[in-house]
Amino acid sequence: MDTARSAISNLFREEPSTYTRFSLAEHMEGDSSQVEMKLSNSEIDSEVGNSMGEPRDPRIMKPKHSPKNICFMIVCTLLIFLIGFLIGYLSYRGRMPTREQGCSNADSVSCGTTEELLSEDDSDTTLEAAQPVLEWKQLKELLKNKFLVSSFESRIRAFSANHEAGSEGDQRLALTVYNEFKRCGLHSVWNDEHYVKLQSLGSTPNRVTLLASGTNETIENPKGYLAYSAAGQATGKLVYANYGREEDFKMLKSMNISVNGSVVIVRGGQISFAAKVANAQKVKAAAVLIYLDPADYNMPENTDVFGHVHLGTGDPYTPGFPSFNHTQFPPAQSSGLPSIPAQTITTNSARRLLSKMTGQLAPSEWKGTLSPPYNLGNDDNVQVEVEVNNVVAEKMIHNVFGVIKGLTDPEHYVVIGAQRDSWGPGVAKSAVGTSLLVEMAKALSDLVVKDGYKPRRSIVFASWSAGDFGSVGATEWLEGYLSMLHLKAFAYINLDAAVLGSQTFKASASPMLYTLLGNTLKEVSAPLDSSKTLYQKLGADSWEKQTIVPMAMDDASYAFQAFSGIPSLSFRFTNDGVYPYFGTIEDNWSNLNARTGNRIDDIARAAANVAGQMVLRLTHDHQLSLDFDRYNGELYSSVLKINRFAKQLKKAGLTIKWLSSARGDFDRATETLKNDILNSDLNDAEMCRAINERIMRVEYHFLSPYVSPKDTPFRHIFYGSGPHTLMSLLENLNLLNNTITNLNMDVLRNQLALATWTIQGAANALSGDIWDIDNEF
């Protein structure tokens, strides 16, 4: 018993004091209460007595130890020991909480029971009575109350400054976040240092020049720029291409407007700057100019604009590799880097260029609100020269981390992250998210240290740098720990741009997080109408239709979802239309405050409650709150779309039978897992861990194992980018409606086979052990 207690004592002593309530019993003075048992040997006693001078009795003595007496003594000794053991055991159990009193998935069951430590002094091993436990409703209320006293406004104001990635301002803010994490009393605070290649303005200014009627007119020397643009000069006739979407360029082609060799002018919005440039490059444009039209962006017309045009995430000069110092990189660069110059211009400059354009009138839906008539151009007499002199430099950046360590499964963790850098004030882009991150670290740490919450799993807080350049800091971290993160990180919650307005709520997420988000919205009050929950404000049962939007590549969650296979979520309180101020000096407190109706603090508090309650659920329940069954619907929808081409495929000698079979196997695997959960005792730590590990890896197994993370980093067949995706398969199948000669059938055959085996692999992994898998494919 002492050995066991000593082992328990040593085990607890290794836990950080941040998470454990020490209850060391004092050895009270004068407390000499002991139990002493003295076994007397009559023969020895008699010898002692004789030594004191008593005469030896000459009579024959009766035998002292008959078999009957020996048995009686043994039985008595055992009985005394057993009674003492039972009393001690029952006393110990009465002071300790039972497993049923621990955390569970039900709201009514308590959580966060205080741990008790055994004293190192073996002579006085005493247990202090457990403190009252926290029920789930109490836990939610405690978190809500902590956010009520948080000053989000002061945080946001303090964190809003021009701190471009790798600059002194960025380093100072990194140190501030580091020290804030330290003050929160997190178990561990650390940073990762990366050396990444970022692009900035060169010593020679960029320039846009109009070449018309034999004269050269400098339109602008922009102060804004597009990072990762190709450097150099390009000249061509000017063509207006609306938003620069693929359908816009198809429309120009149908109108016999040639884009080949031209300088394309497009307005911001609808898709990312990187996608606009990539689309223009596909149709062989010479250069791209991007402006903000007043129809979409209400701001001063002389506003400079910053952005990036890398169609990807991370350092584009180390694709698939982490940019740690002294790492040897192969000579490679991302396929998402453009090969043509691209530049932003002010709205005033765009007006001047559009006023010089002739040719056909643009379709009515292409027209903005500038005074020129929006002609399509394509006039050889109106040409533009674009000169980009951006320079690439290696810069040191820091990602800052802190962790609250879980008590049951500390090796499994949810990651909460926010971008720290910004070009310009970046109030909405980075200051809001960083403020939420720091306040959440403080509140959740207080729940553990002061209120006795015992998270089952760990919580990692991450402050990323170089987010403005395409989630560079976050992606480099993912690349650095690619081989292990899918085994440990079970969810990512992004706090970037969580407050953009006040009218509605939008989210982009893995289907595995839909149910958790919906349940959370039922419990968080609407910031502008506390009588209703966000769930009610969003249409109750129709909330998904009102809320969920596709996850774009420029979403900070995208790399976690599509590159690492970690279920991810971004959300935002916003207004109708786009937030117009990203990448400009207009992303300031005044403009964001106006968009929120002077309620930034209230809306930030609501955002903290949404993210905070999701984190509590993910670390509180025995079973992970990840809805693995949701992918059945995604698979069914995709296979149904592919099935429409069954006749065309049959003519080409192909079938979707095996794809349908793989989808069926995944459906059966989810049912098997649900039955395993119902028949499992989730209070059994090992059994619960085995179940959760099957759940948390569902997302990862939708990453195609047949493509390279270096050449095709976004391997997710639903959310990725490349020929391995189900979307690409559908695009190629659409070509069958025209003529089979337009399609490379070997490519289609490979796409169909690899998609089938990716889905089959996901089904096999979900099924459990290999001896439990039905191999009748």
N, C-alpha and C positions, 0 to 999 in steps of 0.2 A: 504493500500500500504506500509506504514512504517513498519507494523507488518511483512509483507511478506519479505521486504528487510532485516529487522533485523534477521529473521529466516535464510535467505540465508547467511547473513554475519556470523552468528554463525556456520552454517554448514561448510563454507569454512575455518573458523578459526580452525576447528578441523582437517583439512587435514594437513599432515606433510609438512613443508616448503620445503622439498626435491623435491616435485612434483608440487608446486604451485608458480606461479609468483605473488608476492604481488605488487599491484599497489595502494598504499594508496595516495589519493589526499590530498595535503597540503591545509589548510585554509589560503588563501592569506591575508596578512595584507592589511587593507584598503578596502577590498571587503565587502561592506555593502549592496550589491544589494539584496534586498528582495522584495517580493510581499506582500503588506499589504492591506487587505480588511477591511474597516470599515463600518459596517451597522449602520446607524443613525436612531434613533427613534425621530420623530419630537415633540412628546409630551414631552419627557424627555428634549429635547433641549429647548423647550419653558419654561419648569420649570427652567432650568438652567439660561435662560435669565432673568426670573422674579426675580431670586434670586440676580441678579446684579443690581436691583433697577429699572428695566424697568416697567412701569405701566401695569397692567393687562387690556387687551382690553375688554370692557364690551359688545362688539357685540357678537351675536351668531355665533360661528365658523362653517364652513362647515365640515362635517365628513371627517376624515383623511383617513380611510381605507374602501373603498368600495370593494365589492367582485371582481369587475373588476381589481382594483389596486392590490389586494392580489394575484390574479392569475398571473398578469403580473410579479410581483416580484418573484414569485416561478419559473415561466418559465425562467426568466432572470438568476436567481441563478443556476438553473440546467444547462442552456446552458453554462454559464461561467465555471462551474465545468467540464462539458463534454469536452469543448474545451481544457481546461487545462490538463485533463487526456489524451486526444488523443495526444496532443503535447508531453507530457512527455513520453507516451508509444512509440510513433514513434521514438523519440530521443533515447530512451533506446534500442529499437530493432535495430536501425541503427548502434549502437555501438557493439552489440553482434553478434557472428557468428551464422548462422542458423544451424538447424540439418543437412541440406543437405551439409553444409560445413564441417561437422565432418568426423570422420574416416568412411570408407566404404570398401567394398571388391574390388572395382575397383581401378586400379592403378592410374587412372586420378583424383580420388577424394582425396581431401586433408585430412590430419590427424594432430593430435598434436596441435589443437587450444589452445592458451593460455587462462587460466582461469582468470577472473577478480574478484577482491575482493572489496566489498563495505566497505567504511570507517565506523568505529564504531561511528564516530561523526555524529549524526542524523541531525545536523544543516548544514552539508555540505556533502551530500551523492553524490559523483561524481564517474564516471567510466572512466578509462583510455582506450584509444583505443587499440584493440587487436593487437598483434604482427603478422607479416605475418605468414601464416600457412605453414606446410610442406607437400608436396605431397609425394607419395610412392617412386617415383624415387629419390627425394631429400633425403629421409630417408635412402634408400639403399646406396646412395653415401656418405652420412655423416658417416655411419657405416664403410664403406670401408676405408674412409680417416682416421678414428680413428685407425683402425688396421694398416694402413701404418706407423704410427708413434710409434706403439707398438714394444718393443724390446723383442720378444719371446725368442731369444737366451739367453739373460742375465737372464731372468726368469728361463728358463730350467736349465741353469748352476747352478743358486742359489738353486733350489729346488731338485737337484740331489745329494742325499747323502744316506748313509745307515741309514734308519729310520724305523726299524721294528715296527710293530704295538705295542702300549703300552710302547715303549721305551722313553727315554728322548728326543731322536732325533725327534720322532713322536710328542711329546708334544710341542717341540720348533717350529716345522713347523706348528702345529695347531695354535699356538699363532701368528705366522707370517701371516698366512692366515686370521685370525681373525682381525688383525690390518690392513691388506690390505683392507678388506671389509669395515672397519671403515673409512679408508681414502677415499674410493670411495664415501662416503656420502650416503650409502644405508639407506633405511628407518629404518631398524632394523637389528641388528647383534646379534646372540646368538649361544649357543652350547648345544648339548645333551650329557650327560655323561652316559656311559654304563660300566658295569662290566661284562666282557665276559671271557670265558675259552679258552685260546689259548695254543697250544702245542709248546714246544721248546726242544732243545737238553738237556739231563740230565747231571749230573756230571760224570756218567760212559759213555764212548764213545760207539756209535753204532759200530757194527763190522760185517764183512762178511768174513767167513772162508771156505776155500776149504778143503773137506775131501776126499782124494784120495790116494790109494795105502798105506793105513795105516798111512799116515802123515797128519798133520794139517798145513795148510798154510794160514796165514792171508792175505787176498786179499786187504782189505782196512778198515780203520777206518774213515768213511766218515765225512766230515765237513758239507756237505749238508744233508737235511733230508726231510721227507714227513710228514707234520703236520697231526695230527689225525690218524696216523697209530696205529694199536694195538701194545702195548708194549709186549715184551717177546722174546722168542727164538723159532725158527722153523728150522727143518732139513729135507731135502729131496733131491731126485735125481734132477738134473738140466735139465729143458726142455726149449727149445727156442720156443717162441710163437709169433714171428713177432711183430705187434703193439698191441697185446692183445685185438683185437676186437672180437666180438662174432663170426664172420665168421672165424677168425683165429683159435679159439678153436674148431669150428666145423670141420675145415680142419684137425686138429690134431686127432680128434676122427675118422674121415674117414680113417686116415692113421694108426689107431690102436695104437696111442700114448696116453698113459694114463697120465692124469694130476693130478689125485687124489693123494694128499699127497706129491706132488713135489714142488720144488722151481722153479717158472717160471721166466725166464729172457725175458724182452720185451724191444723194443726200443721206444723212445718217438716219438710223432707225431700222426696225424690222429684224435685221441680222447684224452680226458683229462686223467691225471694221475688217477683221481678218478674212471673214467669209466674202465680203464685197471684193477685196483685192484678189482673193483666190478665184472667184468667179470671173473677174475681168481677165485674169491671166489665162484662164482656160480658153477664152475666145481671142487670145493673142493681142490684147490691148497693150499699148506701150507704157502707159502710166495711169495712175488713178488719183483724182482729187476728190476729197470728201468734205462736205460742208453741212451745217445744221440749218435746216429750213425752218422758218418761223411757224409753218403749219404743224411741226412736230416739237419744236424747241422754242420756248418763250424765254429769251434772254437777250442781253445787249448784242447787237449785230457785229461788234468788233471783238467778240470773245474768242480767244485762242483755245484750241482744242488739242488734247493729248490722247493718245491711245496706242495700241500695239497691233501689228498685223501678222503675228505668228499664229498660224492655224494649228494650234496645239497648246500644250502647257509645259512649264519647266524651261530650263536653259536649252535653247534650240541648238546649241553647239556641243551638247553632251547628251544626245537623245538616248534614253534608256539607262544612263549611267548617272550616279550621284556626283555632284560637283564638290566633293571633299578635296581639301588641299592635298597636293602631291599625287593625286590619282592620275594614272596613265590612261589617257583617252585615245581611242582609235580615231583616225581622221574621218569624222562624219559630222553631218548636220541634219537637222530635222527636215523631213520632206515637206513640212508645213511652212518653211520659210519662202517668202515670195522672191521672184527673180526680177521684178519690175519695181520702179520707184513708186512710192505712195506718199501723199502729203495731205494734211488737213489745211483748210483755208477758212477764213472768217466768212460770216454770212454776207458782209459788205463786198468782199472780193468775189464771192459767188454771183452776186447780183451784177457786178460789172461784166463778168464773163458771160453769163446767160443773156445779157442785153446785146452782146455782139453775135450771138448765134442765130443762124438762119435755118432754112430747111423745113421739113415737115413739122407740123404742130404735134406736140406730145399728146397722148391720150388724156382724157380729162382726169382720170384717176391718178395720173402721174404729176399733176400740177400742184405746186405748193402755193404759198401766199406772197411770194415776191412779185414785184411789179412787172418784170419781163414776161413775155408770153410763153416761155418754156418750149422753145423750138428744140428739135432733136439734133440740130447741127449737121455734122458730116460734110462740112464745107471746107474745101481745100484752101480757101482764102482766109480762113480763120483757124490758125494753129496756135498751139500753146507749148511752151518749153517748161518742163518740170525739172528742177535741179535739187537733188537731195544730197546733203553732205554729212549725214549722221555718222557718228563714229562708235565703234564697239570697244568697250573697255572691260577688263576683269575687275569686279568689285567684290568686297567681302560683305556678306550679309549674315544676320543671326536670326535663327528661329528660337524663341524662348518658350520653355515648357515648365509645367508644374504638375504634380500628381497627388491625388488623394487615393491612398492604397486601399483596395478592397480586402475584406477579412476572409472570405471563403474562397474566391477565385481571383486573387490579385493579379494573375497573369493575363486575365481577360479585361479589356477596358473599352469604354466609350471615349471618343476624342471630341472635344469641343474646340473649334478654332475660329480665328478672325484675322483678317489682313491688317497689318499695322502701318504700312507705308502708303503714301499718296502723292500724286502730282497736284499741287495746290492744297487748299485747306483739307479737302477730303472728309468733310463732316459726315456725310451719309456713307461714303465709300469705305472709310476705315475707322473714324473716330467712334461712331456708334457701336460697331462690332467690338472694338477694343474695350470700350467702356463696359459693355455687356459681359465680356469675358472676365474682366477683373472683378466686377460686382458678383458674378456667379461664383467665381473662385472663393470670394470672401464669404458669401452666404452659405455655400455648400460645406466649406470648411467649418464654419460656425455650427452647422447642424451636427457635424461629427464631433467636434471638440467640446462644444458647450451643451448640446442637447442630447447627445448619446446615440445619434444615428450611426448604424453600422452597415455601410454599403457592402453588399456581397462581392461586387466587382469594382475595379478601379476606375477613376475618372481622370483623364489627361486633359489639361488645358494647354492650348497651343497658340502662340502669337507668331504669325507668319510675316516674313518680309518679301519684298518684290512681287507682291500680289498684282500690282498694276501692270506688270510685264507678262502676265499670263500665269498666275499661280506658281511662280518660279520656286519660292521657298517651300511651299507645301509639296510640290511635285518632287523636288530634290530629296526631301525627307522620305517620301514614298519610295523613290528609286533606291535610296540608301538602305532601306529595310524591306525590300521587296519580298525576300524569301521568308519573312517571319510575320509580317503584319496581318496577313489573312488568317493566321492561326491565333492571333491575339486581339486585334481590334475588331469589334463586332458592329460598330456603328460610328458614323461621323455626323456631327451637327454643326452646320456652318452659320456663323453669326454676321457675316458680311451683309451690309445694306439691309439690315432687318427692319429699319425704319425709313421709309421713303414717302410716307403720307399717312392718312387716317381713314380713308373711305372704305377700304376692303383689305382682304388678306389673301395672299397667294403663296404657293409652295411648289417646289420641285423636289421629288423624292423617289427613292427606290420603292417599288410596290410593297416590299416587306415592312415599310414604315408607315403605310397608309393607316392601318388600324390604330397604331399607337398615336399617330397625329390626331385622328378623329376622336379618340377617347380623351386626349389632352384638351382638345378644343371644347369638349363638353364641360370641362372643369375650370376653364379660365374665363373670367368675365371680360366682356367687350370693353375696351378702354374708354369709349365715349358714351357707353350705356351700361352701367354696372348691373342693371336689372336683368340683362340677358347675357348668356354665354356666347363665346365666339361661334360655337356650333349652331346656336339658334340664329345668330345674325347671318350666317352663311347658308341658310336654307335647310338646316337640320339634315334630313336624310339625303338631300341632294348636295351636301357640302363638297364632295369630291369633284363634281362637275363644275362647281363654282370656284374651286380653290386650286386644283392640281393643274400645273402647266408643265410642258416638256422641259427637261433639263438640258440647257445649251452648253456648248463647249466652254464658253466664257464664264460659266457658273463655277464658283470656287469649289463646289462639291464634286464637279465632274471627274477630276482626276481620281478621287477616292472611289467613285462608283465605277468608272469605265476602265481605269488603269489598274487599280488594286483589288477591285471586287469587294469593296466594303460598303454595306448599305448606308446611303448618305441622304442628307436632307438639307435644303436651304428654304427659308421662309422669309416673308416680308409683309409688313403693313404698308400699303401703298394707295395711290389714287389711280383713277382711270388714266390710261396713256403711260408713256415712258417717263421715267425720272430724267429730266432734261440736263442735269448739271454735272453728270459724271465726267471726269477728265478736264474740268475747267475750274477757274478760280471762283466760279459762281456756286460751287458745291460748298456753301458756307452755312453758318448757323442761321442767319437771317432768312435765307431761302427755304431751308428745311423747316424752320419754325413756321413759316407762312404756309407751307404745304400741309402741316399737321394741325393748323388752326391754333398755334401757340400751345400745343399739348405734347411736345417732344418727351417730356419727363414721363407722362402717363403712358404713352405708347411704348416707350422703351421699357417701362415696368411690365407692361403686358407681354412684350417680347421675351423678357427675362423669365416670366412665369411659364410661357410656352416651352422654352428650351429647358428651364429648370425642372419642370414636372416630367418632361420626357426623360431627362437624365435620371431622376429619382426612380421612375418606373424601370428603366433599363438596369439599374443597380440594386433595386429593392427586391424584385420578384425572384422566386426560385427559377422559373422558366423564363428564358429571354423573351421579351415582348417584340419578337420579330415574326411577322405573319408569313411563314414560308408558303402557305397555301395560295397566296395571291398570285404567284407566278403561274399557277394553273390557268388562270384567266388570260394572262399575257400569251402563254403558249397556245391556248385554244384559239385566240384571236388571230395570231400569226399563221398558224397552220390552216385556219379557215380561209385566209386570204390566198395562201399558196395553193390550196385545193381548187381554187377557181381555174387554175391552169392545168388541171389534171389531164384533160383531153389533149392539149397541145404537147404536154410532156410525154404522153403515151405515144403520140406520133413520132416523137424524137427518141423513142426507146427508153424513156425514163419513167419513174413512178415515185409517188410520194408515200407509198405504203409504209416504208421503213421510218420515214419522218413521223407519220401518224402513230406508228407503234412506239417510237421513242417518247412522244408526248403522252401516250397512254401509260407507259412505264413510269414517267414522272408523276402522273396523277396517282398511280397505285403506290408509289414510294411515299407521297405525302400522306396518303391514308394509313400506310404502315406506320409512319412516324407518329401520327395522331393516336393510333391505337397503342403504340409503345408508351406514349406519354400517359394515356389513361391508365395503363397497367403498371406504371412505375411509381415508386415512392420517391417523390421529389425531395423529401426530407433527407434521403440518402445522398450524401455529398457526391460520391463517385458516380452514382446513377444519374443524378441531376447534371453533373458536368458532362457526361457522355451524351446525354440528350441535347444539351445546349451546343456542344461542339458540332453536332450534326446540323443544327439549325443555323448557326452563325456562318457556316461555309457554303450555304446554298448560293449566295450571290457570287462567291468566288468561282464556283464551278460553271457559271455562265460566261467566264472568260475563255475564249477559244484557246485550247492548248496547241493548236496547229499553226499559229502565227507567232512571230518573234516580238517580244515586248520592246525590242530596240527599233525594229523597222515598222511595226504596227502596234504602237503603245496602247491604243484604246481597244482592247480585245473583247470587250463585252458584246455578245451577239445581239442584245437588245439596244444598248446605249452607246456602243462603240462607233468607230469610224473605220471603214475599209471593206474589202470584198468578202470578209468572213461574216459580216452582219446579216441578219434576216432582212433588213431594209435593202441592202445591196442585192440580195437574192431576189427580192420582189421586183426591184428595178430591172434586173436582167430578164425576169419572167415576163415583164410587160413588153419586152421586145418581141416576144413570141407572137403577140397580136399583130405585128406588122409583117415581118418575114423572118424565117429562121436563119437566113443567110446573114442577118445583121448581128447575130449572136454567136460567140465562140462557145460551141456546145461542150467542149472540154472544161472550160471555165465554169459553166453552169453545172456540169456533172460534179465537179469538185466542190462547188459551193453547197450543193444539195447534200453530198455525202458528209462534208465536214460539219455542217449545221446539224445533221442527224446525230452524228457521234458526239458532238458537244452536248446536245440535249440528253442523249443516252448516258453520257458520263455523269451529268448532273443527277440524273435519276439513280444511277448506281451508287453515287456517293451519299445520297440522301437515304438510301435503303438500309444502310448500316454495314455490318460485317459481310465479307464476301460470301460466307456460307449461308447468308440470309437472302441473297439476291437470286431471283429467278432468271436464269440465263437463256430462257426460251425467247430469244429476241424476235 
